[in-house]
Amino acid sequence: MAKRPTKPRRILDVIVKHWRSTIGSLMILVSIFLLIFKVITAETLTAIIAALIAAGYIPKAKSDATDS
């Protein structure tokens, strides 16, 4: 009988599988908290988001709008 993985192991498996988006999401959350506590400015937050998109940690928005 196969042993069921523990909860920390299951969480680690998800992080390993989706590591880029996980790191991107964590960076955005930390940056927003830094903005709320006035450690960084809105311009810095914009630069962080642009860098994460350029590096591929956050997927680009897809344009589904078509002219009818």
Helices and strands as residue ranges (DSSP letters): H 7-17, H 19-36, H 42-55
